[in-house]
Amino acid sequence: MEKKKQSNILTVVACLVVMFSIGIVYLWSVFQGPATQHYVLWDSASARMLSSIMIFMFIFGNMIGGFLQDKWSPRFVILFGAGLFFAGLFLTSLLGVNAAPWTAYITYGAVAGCGVGFAYAGSLNCIQKWFPHRRGFASGLSVCAFGLSAVVLAPLSEKLLVLPAFGENAVPLTFRTIAIVFTVLIVIAGLFVKNPKEEYLKSLNLPAKHTNQKQYTPGEVVKTAPFWCLVLTVFFLPSVFFILNPLVKTLAVFREIPAAQASLTISLSGIVQAVSRLLCGIVSDKIGRARTVFIIAVLSLIAAILITFVTGWFYTVVVWLIFFVYAGPSSIYPAMATDAYGTKHSGGNYGIALIFLGISSPVFTIISNQINADGAVTGDYTTSFVLAACVCIVPLVALPLFDMFKKRMQKKEAENQV
């Protein structure tokens, strides 16, 4: 038994180290300003789009990585992701000052983003399998580490970007430093990641709902009603975050928020997200997944309205609320999918749903840029945030339907087993 506990702890810690090391996907707001100044052909719109592309490719990598770790092993997926992560960031560091934005879309956005997704899929799905009886907690713990990386990486990156020794090459050298240091961490930790053995799972003495559950394949999942309710929620709920994320500093300037406060708002957002991921995962174990996300959707609607006009410290509080309601569901969605469809194909099943999160990011960024084309000049993004508030109604309808359809599906499963 002691050996089993040690194996459990070692694997969980290794997964958390991997998740911590790949959090750069949320750090583009730190690089956006310096990158726009360093690369002469870039403007604010193209820089904002890079963040959306990386998030989309992160989701894409998560989906493919989910399928592969179901077939092979989480260790392989993590190590392969580490290679893509390093290649993407290192190639970005080699771009010259006259590089067109599309070159970074490929290196930083596509290659590094996909690598982050692979590593994320391997770690998240592995840690869920070690805690089949506390999936919300397991998912929350994992994505909490993912969010906490921003707390370390944001100030670290800001210091590297102004490091005198880096001089005028601070932007590419920062990318290179992060590539080398964190790839080493991912590889070392990835070597200790493995799925639990059947002997360990039997020792947990789980109730029948965990051991006798039907294991849906991805092909079966997409034919069920709960899946599409989850997809609608995944797509529409984070709209306010995707619109706000690249604009946090921009809006702060127009609303005359002091620079120190704006920096504090961004730097502590990682803690806010980490707390949200862990707390929401634990709460969902207690009161139910769909009910917890429903509460989050209500808060998202309120936050989308408030962000249109708040100033001073209220601006910081509302920004943190938006980061909170964006981060929380990331620890619940994987558990929702696994609860409904089983653990055997959990990586691929959740990966398919998550691809709609990747689609959501560029869609709402593009829409926001179109309907508030003069926002960079006026600082007025009211229409975009009103849109975000309106679309929050969709998950408020979809989530109760998810629970209803899931109960019907599970009742039918039970009848077929009799």
N, C-alpha and C positions, 0 to 999 in steps of 0.2 A: 504493500500500500504506500509506503514512503517513497518508493521509486516512482510510482504513478503520480504522486503529488509533485515530485520534483520535475517530472516530464511535463506535467501540466503547467507549472510555473515558468519553466524555461521557455516553452513554446509561446505562452502568452506574452511574456516579456519581450521575446524576439519579435512577435507581431507588432507590439506597441512601438518598439524602436523603429521598425520599418515605417509604420504609419507616421511617426513623428518626423522621419527624415524626408518624406515626400510632400510635406505641406506647402511647398513652393507654389502649388497650383492656385493658392489664394493670395499670393503676394504681388501680383502684377501692379496693384495700385502704388506700391513703393517704387517700382522700376519705371512706371509710365512716364513721369515727368523727366527724370534724367535720360531715359532712352529717347524721348522726343527731342531733347536738346542735343544728344550725341549723334543720332542718325539724322542727317540733314534732310532726307527725303520724307521723313515721317511727319504726320500731324496728329492732333489729339484724337480724331475719329479713327484713324488707322491703328493707333496705339490701343484705343479702347477695344477695337475688334479683336486684337490679339488675345486679350483676356478671354473673350467668348470662344475663340477657336481652341484655346488650350483646354477650357472646361469641356467643350464638346468632345475633343479627342481624349480627354481624361475619361469621359463617360464611355466612349467607344472602346478604349483600352480595357475599361472595367468589364464591359460585356464580353469581349473576346477572351480576356483573362479568366472570367468566370467560367466560360465553357471549357477552357483548357485545364483549369485546376480541378474541375469535376472529372475530367478524363485522365489526367496525369497526376500532378501533385502541386500544392501551393508553393513549395520550395522552388520548383522549376519556373513557375509563373513569376515569382518575386525576383529571381535572379535574371530572368529575361527582361523584366521591367527595369531592373537596375541598369542593364546595358543600354536600353533605349533612353532612359533618364540621363545617363552620362553623355551619350552621343548627342542628344538634342541640345543640352546646355553647352557642351564643349563646342559644337559647331556654331552655336549662336555667338560664342565668345570670339569666333574667328571672323565674324562679319565686319566688313569695313564701314567707315562712317558714311559712305555713299550707298550702302545696301538698301535696296527697296524693301518696303514692309513685307511683301509676300515671302521674302527669303526667311524672315523670322517666323512667319506663319508656319512654315514647313519645319524649321529646326526647333524653335522654342514651343510653338503651338502644337504642331502635329506629333513630332517625334518624342519630345520630352513629355508632352501631355499624355500621349499613349503609354509611355513608360510608367508614369505615375498611376495610370489606371490599372495596368497589369499588377503592379505591386500592391495597390489598394485592394484589388479583388482577391489576391492570394491571402492577404492578411485578414481581411474582414471575414471572409467565408470560413477560414480556418478557425479563427477564434470563436465564431458562432458554434462550430461543431464541438468545441470543448465545453460549451455551456448550453446544451440543448434545453435545459430546464430554466434558464434565465437569459433568453435570447435578447431581450431589451437591454439588460445590463451589459451583456457581452458586446453587442453592437455599439452601445453608448461608450463603453470603455475604449473600444478600438478607435472610433471616430473622434473621441475626446483627445486622444494622443495626436491625431491628424490635425485637429484644430489648434492644439497647444503649440505646434511647431511654429505657427505664425507669431506667437509671443516671443520666441527666441529669434527666429529668422528675420522678422521685420526690423527690429533694432540692429541686428547684426548686419543685415544688408545695407541699411542706411549708413552705418559706420564705414563699411567697405566702400560705398559709393563716394564718400568724401575723404577717403584715406589718402594722405599726401603722397605716399609711396606709389599709389596707383596712377596719380596724375590725371592726364586727359584720357587715359584708357580705363578709367574706373569702372565704367559699365561693363565692357567685355571681361575685364579681370575679375569682377565680382561674380559674373556668370561662371567663369572657369573655376574659381575657388569653391563655390557652392557645388559645382559638378563633382569635383574630386573628393571633397570632404564627405559629402552625404552619400555618394555612391559607395564609398568604402563602408560606411555604417550600414547601408542597406544590404550589401553583400554579406558582411559578417553576421548580421542578425538573420538574414534569410537562410543561412546554412542550418539554423536551429529550428526552422519552422517545419512542422509535420502534422498530419491529421491524427486524431485520436484512434486508438485501436478499439476493436469491438469489446475486448475485455474491460477496457476503461469505461465504456458506455454502459455495459451491463452492471458494473459496480455502483453506478449511480442510482439503480433501482427506480428508474423513471416510470411514471404512470403509463397506462396503455395508450393514451392520446399521443404520446411521443414515440412509442415503439411500434404501434400498429398503424400509423398514419400512411395513407397512400402517397407514394413518391411520384409526383407528376413530372413528366418530361416537358421541356420547353414547348414542343408541338402541342401538347395537351393544354398547357397553361394558357396559351393565347386564344383558346376556344372557350374560356370561361369568363363569366361576367365580372367576378371580383377583380380579375386582372385589369380589365379596362377601366374600372372605377379607380384602381390604384394609379393607372397611367394618367387619367385626367387630373388627379391630385398632384402627381409628380410634375406634370407639365405646367399647370397654372399657379400652384401655390407659391413658387419662388420668384414670381415675376417682379415683385417690388425690390427684391435683393439684386436681381440681375440689372435692373435699371439704375439702382442707387450705387452699387459697388464701385464702378469706375468714376463716380461723380462725388464721392465723399469730400475730397479736398476742394474740388471745384465749387460745390455748393457752399462749403465753409467760407471760401474767399468772398463770394457774392453776398453772403449773409453776415459778413464782417466778423466771422469767428476768428479769434486769435490763432496764430500759427501753432503755438504750443498746445492749445486745446485740440486743434484739428489732428495734430500728431498723436496726442494722447487718445483721441477717439479711435484712431486706426490701430495703434499699438495694443490697446486693451481689448480690441474687438476679438482677438484670438482667445483671450480668457473667457469672454462672454460666450463665444461659440463652443469652447470646450465644456464649460459648465452646462450649457444648453444640451449638448449631445449626451452627456452622462446623466443629467437630471431627467430629461425627457425619456430616455431609454428605461430608466428605473421606474418612472411614473407609469409608463406604458405597461410594464409588468404587473402593476397594481390595478389600474383602472381600465386597461384595454388599449390596444394600438389605435384603432380608428377614433375612439373618443379623445385620446390625447392629441392627435393631429387635428381633430375638429376644433379644439380649443386654440391650437396654434393658428388655424385659419382665421378664426375670429380676431385674434391679436394682429395678424398680418393685415387684415382689412383696416383695422383702426390705425395701425402704424403707417400704412400707405396714405391715409388721409392727413395724418399729423405732419408727415415729412414735407408736405406742400408749403407749410408756412412757419414752422417752429424756428426759433433762433436761440442764441445763447446756449446755456447748458442744456436746455430742453432739446436742442438739436442733437447733442451728443447722446442723450438718453434715448431718443427715438431711433437714432442710427444703431445704437446697441440693441434696441428692441428688434429692429429689422434683421440684424445679424443673428440674434437669438432665435427668432422664429424661422429663419432659413436653416440654421444648423440643426435644430432639434429633430426634425423629421428624418435626417440622415441616419439617425440611430434607430428609427422606428420602421422605416420602409423595408430594410432587409428582414427584420423580424416579422413584419406583416406578410411578406412573400413566403418566408420559411414556415410560418404558422399555417398558412393556407395550403402550401404545396409540398412540404417536406424538405429534408436536408440533402437528399442524394444529388439533386440537380439544382441546389440553391444558388450556386454561382451563376449559372446560365439563366435561370428563371429571373433572378433579381436584375441581372445584367440587361435583359431585354426591357424591363420596366425602366431601368435607369437611363437607357438611351434617350428617352423622352425628356429627361432632365437636360441632357446635352443639347437636344434640339431647342428646348425652351430658352437657353441662354442666348444664342445668336438671334433667335426670333424676336425676343423682347428688346434686345439691344438695338437691332435694326429698326424695329417699330418706333422705339424711343427717339432714335436719331432722325427718323423721318418726320414724326409729328411735332418734334421740338428741334427743328433744324437750326434755329437761332439760339438754342439754349447755351451754347458755349460763349455767346456774346452777352445775352441777357441774364443768364443764370436761372431762367424760368423753365422748369420741367413739370409744371402743374398737370398738364394733360397726360403726361406719361404716368404719373403716380395715381391719378384718378382712374386711368385704365387698369392699373395694377389692383386698385381697390375693387373695381367691378369684377375682375376675373376671379377674385377670391371667393365669389359666390359659388363657382363651379365645385370646388372641393367640399363646400358646406353641404352640397347636395350629394356628391359622389360618395362621401365617407359613410353616411348611414346606409346607403345602398350596398357598399362593400360588405358591411357586417351582415346585412340581410341576405345577400347572395351567398356569402361564405357559409352561413349557417345552413342554408338550403343544400349547398354542395356537400357539406360534411354529413348532413342527415342522409343524403342519397348514398354517400360512401358507406355509412354504417349499415344501411339497409342491404347494400350489395354484399357486405361481409357476412351477413347472417345466413 
